[in-house]
Amino acid sequence: MTRGKRSWDDLSPGQQTTVLTLASIQLSLALTAWTDLALRPASEVRGGKGRWAAVIAVSFVGPLVYFTRGIRR
């Protein structure tokens, strides 16, 4: 069995549901983090806002790191 590229149609319905669920969670986390970053004053953010905007784009990890490390409390 070769492990080439798989298309959407090669996935089972359960796998498709899993991919869509994870993508929705990731998008929701990123949009929430970007909105928070845009509305939060720069004085309450550790480091530059531009840097955090890029970090947020990194899968699930980016928004989680922003919420745990990027905000001054």
mmCIF file as Biopython writes it, N, C-alpha, C and O atoms, coordinates in Angstrom:
data_model
#
loop_
_atom_site.group_PDB
_atom_site.id
_atom_site.type_symbol
_atom_site.label_atom_id
_atom_site.label_alt_id
_atom_site.label_comp_id
_atom_site.label_asym_id
_atom_site.label_entity_id
_atom_site.label_seq_id
_atom_site.pdbx_PDB_ins_code
_atom_site.Cartn_x
_atom_site.Cartn_y
_atom_site.Cartn_z
_atom_site.occupancy
_atom_site.B_iso_or_equiv
_atom_site.auth_seq_id
_atom_site.auth_asym_id
_atom_site.pdbx_PDB_model_num
ATOM 1   N N  . MET A ? 1  ? 0.838   -1.181 0.000  1.0 0.0 1  A 1 
ATOM 2   C CA . MET A ? 1  ? 0.000   0.000  0.000  1.0 0.0 1  A 1 
ATOM 3   C C  . MET A ? 1  ? 0.886   1.248  0.000  1.0 0.0 1  A 1 
ATOM 4   O O  . MET A ? 1  ? 1.777   1.377  0.839  1.0 0.0 1  A 1 
ATOM 5   N N  . THR A ? 2  ? 0.646   2.142  -0.916 1.0 0.0 2  A 1 
ATOM 6   C CA . THR A ? 2  ? 1.423   3.376  -0.981 1.0 0.0 2  A 1 
ATOM 7   C C  . THR A ? 2  ? 0.702   4.470  -0.213 1.0 0.0 2  A 1 
ATOM 8   O O  . THR A ? 2  ? -0.525  4.495  -0.126 1.0 0.0 2  A 1 
ATOM 9   N N  . ARG A ? 3  ? 1.482   5.350  0.325  1.0 0.0 3  A 1 
ATOM 10  C CA . ARG A ? 3  ? 0.921   6.455  1.108  1.0 0.0 3  A 1 
ATOM 11  C C  . ARG A ? 3  ? 1.076   7.749  0.323  1.0 0.0 3  A 1 
ATOM 12  O O  . ARG A ? 3  ? 1.866   8.613  0.704  1.0 0.0 3  A 1 
ATOM 13  N N  . GLY A ? 4  ? 0.348   7.888  -0.742 1.0 0.0 4  A 1 
ATOM 14  C CA . GLY A ? 4  ? 0.382   9.117  -1.526 1.0 0.0 4  A 1 
ATOM 15  C C  . GLY A ? 4  ? -0.582  10.138 -0.957 1.0 0.0 4  A 1 
ATOM 16  O O  . GLY A ? 4  ? -1.090  9.986  0.154  1.0 0.0 4  A 1 
ATOM 17  N N  . LYS A ? 5  ? -0.820  11.160 -1.718 1.0 0.0 5  A 1 
ATOM 18  C CA . LYS A ? 5  ? -1.773  12.186 -1.293 1.0 0.0 5  A 1 
ATOM 19  C C  . LYS A ? 5  ? -3.173  11.596 -1.246 1.0 0.0 5  A 1 
ATOM 20  O O  . LYS A ? 5  ? -3.560  10.803 -2.104 1.0 0.0 5  A 1 
ATOM 21  N N  . ARG A ? 6  ? -3.919  11.997 -0.233 1.0 0.0 6  A 1 
ATOM 22  C CA . ARG A ? 6  ? -5.302  11.572 -0.127 1.0 0.0 6  A 1 
ATOM 23  C C  . ARG A ? 6  ? -6.191  12.764 -0.415 1.0 0.0 6  A 1 
ATOM 24  O O  . ARG A ? 6  ? -5.913  13.882 0.019  1.0 0.0 6  A 1 
ATOM 25  N N  . SER A ? 7  ? -7.242  12.520 -1.137 1.0 0.0 7  A 1 
ATOM 26  C CA . SER A ? 7  ? -8.183  13.598 -1.408 1.0 0.0 7  A 1 
ATOM 27  C C  . SER A ? 7  ? -9.319  13.537 -0.393 1.0 0.0 7  A 1 
ATOM 28  O O  . SER A ? 7  ? -9.441  12.575 0.365  1.0 0.0 7  A 1 
ATOM 29  N N  . TRP A ? 8  ? -10.136 14.566 -0.392 1.0 0.0 8  A 1 
ATOM 30  C CA . TRP A ? 8  ? -11.263 14.643 0.522  1.0 0.0 8  A 1 
ATOM 31  C C  . TRP A ? 8  ? -12.171 13.419 0.364  1.0 0.0 8  A 1 
ATOM 32  O O  . TRP A ? 8  ? -12.667 12.876 1.351  1.0 0.0 8  A 1 
ATOM 33  N N  . ASP A ? 9  ? -12.382 12.992 -0.878 1.0 0.0 9  A 1 
ATOM 34  C CA . ASP A ? 9  ? -13.270 11.858 -1.138 1.0 0.0 9  A 1 
ATOM 35  C C  . ASP A ? 9  ? -12.700 10.531 -0.636 1.0 0.0 9  A 1 
ATOM 36  O O  . ASP A ? 9  ? -13.447 9.567  -0.469 1.0 0.0 9  A 1 
ATOM 37  N N  . ASP A ? 10 ? -11.391 10.467 -0.395 1.0 0.0 10 A 1 
ATOM 38  C CA . ASP A ? 10 ? -10.774 9.244  0.130  1.0 0.0 10 A 1 
ATOM 39  C C  . ASP A ? 10 ? -11.033 9.067  1.627  1.0 0.0 10 A 1 
ATOM 40  O O  . ASP A ? 10 ? -10.863 7.972  2.163  1.0 0.0 10 A 1 
ATOM 41  N N  . LEU A ? 11 ? -11.439 10.136 2.297  1.0 0.0 11 A 1 
ATOM 42  C CA . LEU A ? 11 ? -11.683 10.073 3.737  1.0 0.0 11 A 1 
ATOM 43  C C  . LEU A ? 11 ? -13.077 9.509  4.008  1.0 0.0 11 A 1 
ATOM 44  O O  . LEU A ? 11 ? -14.018 9.731  3.246  1.0 0.0 11 A 1 
ATOM 45  N N  . SER A ? 12 ? -13.181 8.779  5.109  1.0 0.0 12 A 1 
ATOM 46  C CA . SER A ? 12 ? -14.490 8.266  5.517  1.0 0.0 12 A 1 
ATOM 47  C C  . SER A ? 12 ? -15.322 9.432  6.045  1.0 0.0 12 A 1 
ATOM 48  O O  . SER A ? 12 ? -14.769 10.480 6.376  1.0 0.0 12 A 1 
ATOM 49  N N  . PRO A ? 13 ? -16.635 9.266  6.128  1.0 0.0 13 A 1 
ATOM 50  C CA . PRO A ? 13 ? -17.464 10.345 6.687  1.0 0.0 13 A 1 
ATOM 51  C C  . PRO A ? 13 ? -17.029 10.747 8.102  1.0 0.0 13 A 1 
ATOM 52  O O  . PRO A ? 13 ? -17.068 11.928 8.447  1.0 0.0 13 A 1 
ATOM 53  N N  . GLY A ? 14 ? -16.620 9.787  8.910  1.0 0.0 14 A 1 
ATOM 54  C CA . GLY A ? 14 ? -16.142 10.106 10.258 1.0 0.0 14 A 1 
ATOM 55  C C  . GLY A ? 14 ? -14.875 10.929 10.232 1.0 0.0 14 A 1 
ATOM 56  O O  . GLY A ? 14 ? -14.719 11.853 11.030 1.0 0.0 14 A 1 
ATOM 57  N N  . GLN A ? 15 ? -13.960 10.607 9.318  1.0 0.0 15 A 1 
ATOM 58  C CA . GLN A ? 15 ? -12.719 11.370 9.190  1.0 0.0 15 A 1 
ATOM 59  C C  . GLN A ? 15 ? -13.004 12.774 8.680  1.0 0.0 15 A 1 
ATOM 60  O O  . GLN A ? 15 ? -12.384 13.737 9.131  1.0 0.0 15 A 1 
ATOM 61  N N  . GLN A ? 16 ? -13.934 12.896 7.746  1.0 0.0 16 A 1 
ATOM 62  C CA . GLN A ? 16 ? -14.302 14.210 7.241  1.0 0.0 16 A 1 
ATOM 63  C C  . GLN A ? 16 ? -14.892 15.076 8.362  1.0 0.0 16 A 1 
ATOM 64  O O  . GLN A ? 16 ? -14.592 16.265 8.466  1.0 0.0 16 A 1 
ATOM 65  N N  . THR A ? 17 ? -15.732 14.462 9.191  1.0 0.0 17 A 1 
ATOM 66  C CA . THR A ? 17 ? -16.322 15.181 10.320 1.0 0.0 17 A 1 
ATOM 67  C C  . THR A ? 17 ? -15.246 15.639 11.295 1.0 0.0 17 A 1 
ATOM 68  O O  . THR A ? 17 ? -15.292 16.762 11.796 1.0 0.0 17 A 1 
ATOM 69  N N  . THR A ? 18 ? -14.279 14.770 11.562 1.0 0.0 18 A 1 
ATOM 70  C CA . THR A ? 18 ? -13.182 15.115 12.468 1.0 0.0 18 A 1 
ATOM 71  C C  . THR A ? 18 ? -12.370 16.285 11.928 1.0 0.0 18 A 1 
ATOM 72  O O  . THR A ? 18 ? -12.046 17.217 12.665 1.0 0.0 18 A 1 
ATOM 73  N N  . VAL A ? 19 ? -12.045 16.235 10.645 1.0 0.0 19 A 1 
ATOM 74  C CA . VAL A ? 19 ? -11.263 17.319 10.029 1.0 0.0 19 A 1 
ATOM 75  C C  . VAL A ? 19 ? -12.036 18.639 10.110 1.0 0.0 19 A 1 
ATOM 76  O O  . VAL A ? 19 ? -11.464 19.670 10.463 1.0 0.0 19 A 1 
ATOM 77  N N  . LEU A ? 20 ? -13.322 18.609 9.788  1.0 0.0 20 A 1 
ATOM 78  C CA . LEU A ? 20 ? -14.125 19.833 9.830  1.0 0.0 20 A 1 
ATOM 79  C C  . LEU A ? 20 ? -14.277 20.364 11.258 1.0 0.0 20 A 1 
ATOM 80  O O  . LEU A ? 20 ? -14.261 21.577 11.470 1.0 0.0 20 A 1 
ATOM 81  N N  . THR A ? 21 ? -14.421 19.477 12.228 1.0 0.0 21 A 1 
ATOM 82  C CA . THR A ? 21 ? -14.542 19.890 13.621 1.0 0.0 21 A 1 
ATOM 83  C C  . THR A ? 21 ? -13.251 20.558 14.100 1.0 0.0 21 A 1 
ATOM 84  O O  . THR A ? 21 ? -13.286 21.632 14.701 1.0 0.0 21 A 1 
ATOM 85  N N  . LEU A ? 22 ? -12.113 19.915 13.828 1.0 0.0 22 A 1 
ATOM 86  C CA . LEU A ? 22 ? -10.827 20.487 14.242 1.0 0.0 22 A 1 
ATOM 87  C C  . LEU A ? 22 ? -10.548 21.810 13.538 1.0 0.0 22 A 1 
ATOM 88  O O  . LEU A ? 22 ? -10.023 22.742 14.148 1.0 0.0 22 A 1 
ATOM 89  N N  . ALA A ? 23 ? -10.897 21.895 12.257 1.0 0.0 23 A 1 
ATOM 90  C CA . ALA A ? 23 ? -10.697 23.146 11.518 1.0 0.0 23 A 1 
ATOM 91  C C  . ALA A ? 23 ? -11.575 24.255 12.098 1.0 0.0 23 A 1 
ATOM 92  O O  . ALA A ? 23 ? -11.138 25.402 12.189 1.0 0.0 23 A 1 
ATOM 93  N N  . SER A ? 24 ? -12.795 23.928 12.488 1.0 0.0 24 A 1 
ATOM 94  C CA . SER A ? 24 ? -13.694 24.919 13.087 1.0 0.0 24 A 1 
ATOM 95  C C  . SER A ? 24 ? -13.158 25.416 14.424 1.0 0.0 24 A 1 
ATOM 96  O O  . SER A ? 24 ? -13.214 26.610 14.720 1.0 0.0 24 A 1 
ATOM 97  N N  . ILE A ? 25 ? -12.639 24.496 15.225 1.0 0.0 25 A 1 
ATOM 98  C CA . ILE A ? 25 ? -12.068 24.881 16.516 1.0 0.0 25 A 1 
ATOM 99  C C  . ILE A ? 25 ? -10.860 25.785 16.313 1.0 0.0 25 A 1 
ATOM 100 O O  . ILE A ? 25 ? -10.719 26.806 16.985 1.0 0.0 25 A 1 
ATOM 101 N N  . GLN A ? 26 ? -9.994  25.404 15.384 1.0 0.0 26 A 1 
ATOM 102 C CA . GLN A ? 26 ? -8.801  26.217 15.124 1.0 0.0 26 A 1 
ATOM 103 C C  . GLN A ? 26 ? -9.179  27.604 14.632 1.0 0.0 26 A 1 
ATOM 104 O O  . GLN A ? 26 ? -8.628  28.601 15.100 1.0 0.0 26 A 1 
ATOM 105 N N  . LEU A ? 27 ? -10.101 27.675 13.704 1.0 0.0 27 A 1 
ATOM 106 C CA . LEU A ? 27 ? -10.522 28.971 13.171 1.0 0.0 27 A 1 
ATOM 107 C C  . LEU A ? 27 ? -11.162 29.824 14.260 1.0 0.0 27 A 1 
ATOM 108 O O  . LEU A ? 27 ? -10.909 31.026 14.332 1.0 0.0 27 A 1 
ATOM 109 N N  . SER A ? 28 ? -11.984 29.219 15.102 1.0 0.0 28 A 1 
ATOM 110 C CA . SER A ? 28 ? -12.623 29.962 16.199 1.0 0.0 28 A 1 
ATOM 111 C C  . SER A ? 28 ? -11.591 30.511 17.180 1.0 0.0 28 A 1 
ATOM 112 O O  . SER A ? 28 ? -11.676 31.664 17.603 1.0 0.0 28 A 1 
ATOM 113 N N  . LEU A ? 29 ? -10.616 29.675 17.536 1.0 0.0 29 A 1 
ATOM 114 C CA . LEU A ? 29 ? -9.549  30.136 18.436 1.0 0.0 29 A 1 
ATOM 115 C C  . LEU A ? 29 ? -8.779  31.299 17.818 1.0 0.0 29 A 1 
ATOM 116 O O  . LEU A ? 29 ? -8.525  32.304 18.482 1.0 0.0 29 A 1 
ATOM 117 N N  . ALA A ? 30 ? -8.409  31.161 16.549 1.0 0.0 30 A 1 
ATOM 118 C CA . ALA A ? 30 ? -7.628  32.204 15.886 1.0 0.0 30 A 1 
ATOM 119 C C  . ALA A ? 30 ? -8.422  33.507 15.773 1.0 0.0 30 A 1 
ATOM 120 O O  . ALA A ? 30 ? -7.896  34.582 16.061 1.0 0.0 30 A 1 
ATOM 121 N N  . LEU A ? 31 ? -9.678  33.411 15.358 1.0 0.0 31 A 1 
ATOM 122 C CA . LEU A ? 31 ? -10.487 34.632 15.224 1.0 0.0 31 A 1 
ATOM 123 C C  . LEU A ? 31 ? -10.701 35.315 16.573 1.0 0.0 31 A 1 
ATOM 124 O O  . LEU A ? 31 ? -10.676 36.543 16.661 1.0 0.0 31 A 1 
ATOM 125 N N  . THR A ? 32 ? -10.910 34.525 17.614 1.0 0.0 32 A 1 
ATOM 126 C CA . THR A ? 32 ? -11.065 35.098 18.950 1.0 0.0 32 A 1 
ATOM 127 C C  . THR A ? 32 ? -9.787  35.793 19.395 1.0 0.0 32 A 1 
ATOM 128 O O  . THR A ? 32 ? -9.829  36.896 19.940 1.0 0.0 32 A 1 
ATOM 129 N N  . ALA A ? 33 ? -8.655  35.146 19.161 1.0 0.0 33 A 1 
ATOM 130 C CA . ALA A ? 33 ? -7.371  35.732 19.559 1.0 0.0 33 A 1 
ATOM 131 C C  . ALA A ? 33 ? -7.065  36.998 18.753 1.0 0.0 33 A 1 
ATOM 132 O O  . ALA A ? 33 ? -6.619  37.997 19.318 1.0 0.0 33 A 1 
ATOM 133 N N  . TRP A ? 34 ? -7.301  36.961 17.435 1.0 0.0 34 A 1 
ATOM 134 C CA . TRP A ? 34 ? -7.047  38.150 16.618 1.0 0.0 34 A 1 
ATOM 135 C C  . TRP A ? 34 ? -7.967  39.306 17.008 1.0 0.0 34 A 1 
ATOM 136 O O  . TRP A ? 34 ? -7.541  40.460 17.013 1.0 0.0 34 A 1 
ATOM 137 N N  . THR A ? 35 ? -9.212  39.007 17.331 1.0 0.0 35 A 1 
ATOM 138 C CA . THR A ? 35 ? -10.137 40.056 17.764 1.0 0.0 35 A 1 
ATOM 139 C C  . THR A ? 35 ? -9.681  40.663 19.084 1.0 0.0 35 A 1 
ATOM 140 O O  . THR A ? 35 ? -9.670  41.882 19.252 1.0 0.0 35 A 1 
ATOM 141 N N  . ASP A ? 36 ? -9.305  39.791 20.017 1.0 0.0 36 A 1 
ATOM 142 C CA . ASP A ? 36 ? -8.805  40.274 21.300 1.0 0.0 36 A 1 
ATOM 143 C C  . ASP A ? 36 ? -7.565  41.140 21.104 1.0 0.0 36 A 1 
ATOM 144 O O  . ASP A ? 36 ? -7.438  42.203 21.711 1.0 0.0 36 A 1 
ATOM 145 N N  . LEU A ? 37 ? -6.663  40.681 20.262 1.0 0.0 37 A 1 
ATOM 146 C CA . LEU A ? 37 ? -5.426  41.425 19.996 1.0 0.0 37 A 1 
ATOM 147 C C  . LEU A ? 37 ? -5.726  42.791 19.388 1.0 0.0 37 A 1 
ATOM 148 O O  . LEU A ? 37 ? -5.101  43.787 19.753 1.0 0.0 37 A 1 
ATOM 149 N N  . ALA A ? 38 ? -6.674  42.837 18.469 1.0 0.0 38 A 1 
ATOM 150 C CA . ALA A ? 38 ? -7.006  44.104 17.809 1.0 0.0 38 A 1 
ATOM 151 C C  . ALA A ? 38 ? -7.642  45.095 18.776 1.0 0.0 38 A 1 
ATOM 152 O O  . ALA A ? 38 ? -7.405  46.299 18.674 1.0 0.0 38 A 1 
ATOM 153 N N  . LEU A ? 39 ? -8.438  44.604 19.702 1.0 0.0 39 A 1 
ATOM 154 C CA . LEU A ? 39 ? -9.155  45.490 20.621 1.0 0.0 39 A 1 
ATOM 155 C C  . LEU A ? 39 ? -8.370  45.823 21.885 1.0 0.0 39 A 1 
ATOM 156 O O  . LEU A ? 39 ? -8.681  46.803 22.561 1.0 0.0 39 A 1 
ATOM 157 N N  . ARG A ? 40 ? -7.374  45.035 22.208 1.0 0.0 40 A 1 
ATOM 158 C CA . ARG A ? 40 ? -6.599  45.220 23.434 1.0 0.0 40 A 1 
ATOM 159 C C  . ARG A ? 40 ? -5.551  46.320 23.219 1.0 0.0 40 A 1 
ATOM 160 O O  . ARG A ? 40 ? -4.872  46.327 22.192 1.0 0.0 40 A 1 
ATOM 161 N N  . PRO A ? 41 ? -5.415  47.243 24.169 1.0 0.0 41 A 1 
ATOM 162 C CA . PRO A ? 41 ? -4.368  48.267 24.062 1.0 0.0 41 A 1 
ATOM 163 C C  . PRO A ? 41 ? -2.978  47.626 24.027 1.0 0.0 41 A 1 
ATOM 164 O O  . PRO A ? 41 ? -2.738  46.606 24.674 1.0 0.0 41 A 1 
ATOM 165 N N  . ALA A ? 42 ? -2.079  48.228 23.275 1.0 0.0 42 A 1 
ATOM 166 C CA . ALA A ? 42 ? -0.718  47.699 23.135 1.0 0.0 42 A 1 
ATOM 167 C C  . ALA A ? 42 ? -0.013  47.577 24.481 1.0 0.0 42 A 1 
ATOM 168 O O  . ALA A ? 42 ? 0.849   46.715 24.650 1.0 0.0 42 A 1 
ATOM 169 N N  . SER A ? 43 ? -0.367  48.422 25.429 1.0 0.0 43 A 1 
ATOM 170 C CA . SER A ? 43 ? 0.267   48.375 26.748 1.0 0.0 43 A 1 
ATOM 171 C C  . SER A ? 43 ? -0.081  47.098 27.517 1.0 0.0 43 A 1 
ATOM 172 O O  . SER A ? 43 ? 0.610   46.745 28.473 1.0 0.0 43 A 1 
ATOM 173 N N  . GLU A ? 44 ? -1.141  46.407 27.108 1.0 0.0 44 A 1 
ATOM 174 C CA . GLU A ? 44 ? -1.555  45.179 27.783 1.0 0.0 44 A 1 
ATOM 175 C C  . GLU A ? 44 ? -1.079  43.916 27.056 1.0 0.0 44 A 1 
ATOM 176 O O  . GLU A ? 44 ? -1.448  42.800 27.421 1.0 0.0 44 A 1 
ATOM 177 N N  . VAL A ? 45 ? -0.256  44.110 26.025 1.0 0.0 45 A 1 
ATOM 178 C CA . VAL A ? 45 ? 0.247   42.973 25.242 1.0 0.0 45 A 1 
ATOM 179 C C  . VAL A ? 45 ? 1.757   42.898 25.438 1.0 0.0 45 A 1 
ATOM 180 O O  . VAL A ? 45 ? 2.461   43.902 25.320 1.0 0.0 45 A 1 
ATOM 181 N N  . ARG A ? 46 ? 2.242   41.703 25.736 1.0 0.0 46 A 1 
ATOM 182 C CA . ARG A ? 46 ? 3.695   41.499 25.868 1.0 0.0 46 A 1 
ATOM 183 C C  . ARG A ? 46 ? 4.293   41.394 24.471 1.0 0.0 46 A 1 
ATOM 184 O O  . ARG A ? 46 ? 3.938   40.486 23.719 1.0 0.0 46 A 1 
ATOM 185 N N  . GLY A ? 47 ? 5.184   42.296 24.112 1.0 0.0 47 A 1 
ATOM 186 C CA . GLY A ? 47 ? 5.785   42.277 22.783 1.0 0.0 47 A 1 
ATOM 187 C C  . GLY A ? 47 ? 4.912   43.013 21.783 1.0 0.0 47 A 1 
ATOM 188 O O  . GLY A ? 47 ? 3.896   43.610 22.140 1.0 0.0 47 A 1 
ATOM 189 N N  . GLY A ? 48 ? 5.324   42.962 20.528 1.0 0.0 48 A 1 
ATOM 190 C CA . GLY A ? 48 ? 4.606   43.689 19.488 1.0 0.0 48 A 1 
ATOM 191 C C  . GLY A ? 48 ? 3.350   42.977 19.026 1.0 0.0 48 A 1 
ATOM 192 O O  . GLY A ? 48 ? 3.287   41.748 18.985 1.0 0.0 48 A 1 
ATOM 193 N N  . LYS A ? 49 ? 2.357   43.774 18.680 1.0 0.0 49 A 1 
ATOM 194 C CA . LYS A ? 49 ? 1.103   43.205 18.188 1.0 0.0 49 A 1 
ATOM 195 C C  . LYS A ? 49 ? 1.300   42.461 16.867 1.0 0.0 49 A 1 
ATOM 196 O O  . LYS A ? 49 ? 0.661   41.436 16.628 1.0 0.0 49 A 1 
ATOM 197 N N  . GLY A ? 50 ? 2.178   42.973 16.016 1.0 0.0 50 A 1 
ATOM 198 C CA . GLY A ? 50 ? 2.441   42.302 14.733 1.0 0.0 50 A 1 
ATOM 199 C C  . GLY A ? 50 ? 3.004   40.908 14.925 1.0 0.0 50 A 1 
ATOM 200 O O  . GLY A ? 50 ? 2.639   39.973 14.213 1.0 0.0 50 A 1 
ATOM 201 N N  . ARG A ? 51 ? 3.891   40.779 15.890 1.0 0.0 51 A 1 
ATOM 202 C CA . ARG A ? 51 ? 4.475   39.468 16.183 1.0 0.0 51 A 1 
ATOM 203 C C  . ARG A ? 51 ? 3.403   38.508 16.675 1.0 0.0 51 A 1 
ATOM 204 O O  . ARG A ? 51 ? 3.362   37.351 16.258 1.0 0.0 51 A 1 
ATOM 205 N N  . TRP A ? 52 ? 2.530   38.990 17.568 1.0 0.0 52 A 1 
ATOM 206 C CA . TRP A ? 52 ? 1.472   38.124 18.086 1.0 0.0 52 A 1 
ATOM 207 C C  . TRP A ? 52 ? 0.462   37.752 17.006 1.0 0.0 52 A 1 
ATOM 208 O O  . TRP A ? 52 ? -0.073  36.643 17.016 1.0 0.0 52 A 1 
ATOM 209 N N  . ALA A ? 53 ? 0.196   38.665 16.078 1.0 0.0 53 A 1 
ATOM 210 C CA . ALA A ? 53 ? -0.716  38.336 14.978 1.0 0.0 53 A 1 
ATOM 211 C C  . ALA A ? 53 ? -0.167  37.168 14.165 1.0 0.0 53 A 1 
ATOM 212 O O  . ALA A ? 53 ? -0.926  36.300 13.735 1.0 0.0 53 A 1 
ATOM 213 N N  . ALA A ? 54 ? 1.136   37.144 13.954 1.0 0.0 54 A 1 
ATOM 214 C CA . ALA A ? 54 ? 1.763   36.036 13.221 1.0 0.0 54 A 1 
ATOM 215 C C  . ALA A ? 54 ? 1.756   34.754 14.046 1.0 0.0 54 A 1 
ATOM 216 O O  . ALA A ? 54 ? 1.515   33.675 13.506 1.0 0.0 54 A 1 
ATOM 217 N N  . VAL A ? 55 ? 2.018   34.857 15.344 1.0 0.0 55 A 1 
ATOM 218 C CA . VAL A ? 55 ? 2.039   33.678 16.212 1.0 0.0 55 A 1 
ATOM 219 C C  . VAL A ? 55 ? 0.656   33.032 16.249 1.0 0.0 55 A 1 
ATOM 220 O O  . VAL A ? 55 ? 0.546   31.806 16.239 1.0 0.0 55 A 1 
ATOM 221 N N  . ILE A ? 56 ? -0.381  33.835 16.291 1.0 0.0 56 A 1 
ATOM 222 C CA . ILE A ? 56 ? -1.748  33.319 16.350 1.0 0.0 56 A 1 
ATOM 223 C C  . ILE A ? 56 ? -2.061  32.449 15.138 1.0 0.0 56 A 1 
ATOM 224 O O  . ILE A ? 56 ? -2.871  31.527 15.233 1.0 0.0 56 A 1 
ATOM 225 N N  . ALA A ? 57 ? -1.432  32.730 14.005 1.0 0.0 57 A 1 
ATOM 226 C CA . ALA A ? 57 ? -1.693  31.974 12.776 1.0 0.0 57 A 1 
ATOM 227 C C  . ALA A ? 57 ? -1.151  30.552 12.814 1.0 0.0 57 A 1 
ATOM 228 O O  . ALA A ? 57 ? -1.438  29.764 11.913 1.0 0.0 57 A 1 
ATOM 229 N N  . VAL A ? 58 ? -0.372  30.206 13.836 1.0 0.0 58 A 1 
ATOM 230 C CA . VAL A ? 58 ? 0.256   28.887 13.911 1.0 0.0 58 A 1 
ATOM 231 C C  . VAL A ? 58 ? -0.690  27.903 14.594 1.0 0.0 58 A 1 
ATOM 232 O O  . VAL A ? 58 ? -0.778  27.882 15.822 1.0 0.0 58 A 1 
ATOM 233 N N  . SER A ? 59 ? -1.379  27.112 13.832 1.0 0.0 59 A 1 
ATOM 234 C CA . SER A ? 59 ? -2.306  26.052 14.254 1.0 0.0 59 A 1 
ATOM 235 C C  . SER A ? 59 ? -2.992  26.340 15.579 1.0 0.0 59 A 1 
ATOM 236 O O  . SER A ? 59 ? -3.318  27.493 15.861 1.0 0.0 59 A 1 
ATOM 237 N N  . PHE A ? 60 ? -3.218  25.320 16.399 1.0 0.0 60 A 1 
ATOM 238 C CA . PHE A ? 60 ? -3.875  25.492 17.692 1.0 0.0 60 A 1 
ATOM 239 C C  . PHE A ? 60 ? -2.945  26.167 18.689 1.0 0.0 60 A 1 
ATOM 240 O O  . PHE A ? 60 ? -3.395  26.842 19.614 1.0 0.0 60 A 1 
ATOM 241 N N  . VAL A ? 61 ? -1.679  25.982 18.497 1.0 0.0 61 A 1 
ATOM 242 C CA . VAL A ? 61 ? -0.689  26.439 19.470 1.0 0.0 61 A 1 
ATOM 243 C C  . VAL A ? 61 ? -0.647  27.961 19.567 1.0 0.0 61 A 1 
ATOM 244 O O  . VAL A ? 61 ? -0.565  28.502 20.669 1.0 0.0 61 A 1 
ATOM 245 N N  . GLY A ? 62 ? -0.699  28.649 18.455 1.0 0.0 62 A 1 
ATOM 246 C CA . GLY A ? 62 ? -0.563  30.105 18.444 1.0 0.0 62 A 1 
ATOM 247 C C  . GLY A ? 62 ? -1.570  30.828 19.327 1.0 0.0 62 A 1 
ATOM 248 O O  . GLY A ? 62 ? -1.167  31.602 20.195 1.0 0.0 62 A 1 
ATOM 249 N N  . PRO A ? 63 ? -2.874  30.599 19.132 1.0 0.0 63 A 1 
ATOM 250 C CA . PRO A ? 63 ? -3.844  31.286 19.987 1.0 0.0 63 A 1 
ATOM 251 C C  . PRO A ? 63 ? -3.696  30.920 21.463 1.0 0.0 63 A 1 
ATOM 252 O O  . PRO A ? 63 ? -3.865  31.774 22.333 1.0 0.0 63 A 1 
ATOM 253 N N  . LEU A ? 64 ? -3.385  29.671 21.745 1.0 0.0 64 A 1 
ATOM 254 C CA . LEU A ? 64 ? -3.219  29.255 23.140 1.0 0.0 64 A 1 
ATOM 255 C C  . LEU A ? 64 ? -2.024  29.956 23.782 1.0 0.0 64 A 1 
ATOM 256 O O  . LEU A ? 64 ? -2.091  30.378 24.937 1.0 0.0 64 A 1 
ATOM 257 N N  . VAL A ? 65 ? -0.929  30.078 23.026 1.0 0.0 65 A 1 
ATOM 258 C CA . VAL A ? 65 ? 0.251   30.781 23.544 1.0 0.0 65 A 1 
ATOM 259 C C  . VAL A ? 65 ? -0.078  32.264 23.747 1.0 0.0 65 A 1 
ATOM 260 O O  . VAL A ? 65 ? 0.338   32.857 24.742 1.0 0.0 65 A 1 
ATOM 261 N N  . TYR A ? 66 ? -0.815  32.861 22.821 1.0 0.0 66 A 1 
ATOM 262 C CA . TYR A ? 66 ? -1.191  34.265 22.971 1.0 0.0 66 A 1 
ATOM 263 C C  . TYR A ? 66 ? -2.001  34.473 24.257 1.0 0.0 66 A 1 
ATOM 264 O O  . TYR A ? 66 ? -1.716  35.386 25.032 1.0 0.0 66 A 1 
ATOM 265 N N  . PHE A ? 67 ? -2.999  33.632 24.477 1.0 0.0 67 A 1 
ATOM 266 C CA . PHE A ? 67 ? -3.846  33.809 25.657 1.0 0.0 67 A 1 
ATOM 267 C C  . PHE A ? 67 ? -3.119  33.507 26.962 1.0 0.0 67 A 1 
ATOM 268 O O  . PHE A ? 67 ? -3.466  34.071 27.999 1.0 0.0 67 A 1 
ATOM 269 N N  . THR A ? 68 ? -2.120  32.631 26.933 1.0 0.0 68 A 1 
ATOM 270 C CA . THR A ? 68 ? -1.406  32.296 28.165 1.0 0.0 68 A 1 
ATOM 271 C C  . THR A ? 68 ? -0.170  33.155 28.403 1.0 0.0 68 A 1 
ATOM 272 O O  . THR A ? 68 ? 0.186   33.406 29.554 1.0 0.0 68 A 1 
ATOM 273 N N  . ARG A ? 69 ? 0.493   33.612 27.341 1.0 0.0 69 A 1 
ATOM 274 C CA . ARG A ? 69 ? 1.761   34.336 27.497 1.0 0.0 69 A 1 
ATOM 275 C C  . ARG A ? 69 ? 1.737   35.759 26.958 1.0 0.0 69 A 1 
ATOM 276 O O  . ARG A ? 69 ? 2.551   36.585 27.371 1.0 0.0 69 A 1 
ATOM 277 N N  . GLY A ? 70 ? 0.824   36.060 26.049 1.0 0.0 70 A 1 
ATOM 278 C CA . GLY A ? 70 ? 0.875   37.336 25.356 1.0 0.0 70 A 1 
ATOM 279 C C  . GLY A ? 70 ? 0.153   38.484 26.026 1.0 0.0 70 A 1 
ATOM 280 O O  . GLY A ? 70 ? 0.387   39.644 25.689 1.0 0.0 70 A 1 
ATOM 281 N N  . ILE A ? 71 ? -0.725  38.180 26.972 1.0 0.0 71 A 1 
ATOM 282 C CA . ILE A ? 71 ? -1.524  39.220 27.606 1.0 0.0 71 A 1 
ATOM 283 C C  . ILE A ? 71 ? -0.969  39.524 28.993 1.0 0.0 71 A 1 
ATOM 284 O O  . ILE A ? 71 ? -0.732  38.624 29.798 1.0 0.0 71 A 1 
ATOM 285 N N  . ARG A ? 72 ? -0.769  40.813 29.250 1.0 0.0 72 A 1 
ATOM 286 C CA . ARG A ? 72 ? -0.340  41.235 30.594 1.0 0.0 72 A 1 
ATOM 287 C C  . ARG A ? 72 ? -1.579  41.244 31.481 1.0 0.0 72 A 1 
ATOM 288 O O  . ARG A ? 72 ? -2.604  41.818 31.113 1.0 0.0 72 A 1 
ATOM 289 N N  . ARG A ? 73 ? -1.492  40.631 32.608 1.0 0.0 73 A 1 
ATOM 290 C CA . ARG A ? 73 ? -2.633  40.581 33.541 1.0 0.0 73 A 1 
ATOM 291 C C  . ARG A ? 73 ? -2.351  41.459 34.740 1.0 0.0 73 A 1 
ATOM 292 O O  . ARG A ? 73 ? -3.183  41.557 35.642 1.0 0.0 73 A 1 
#
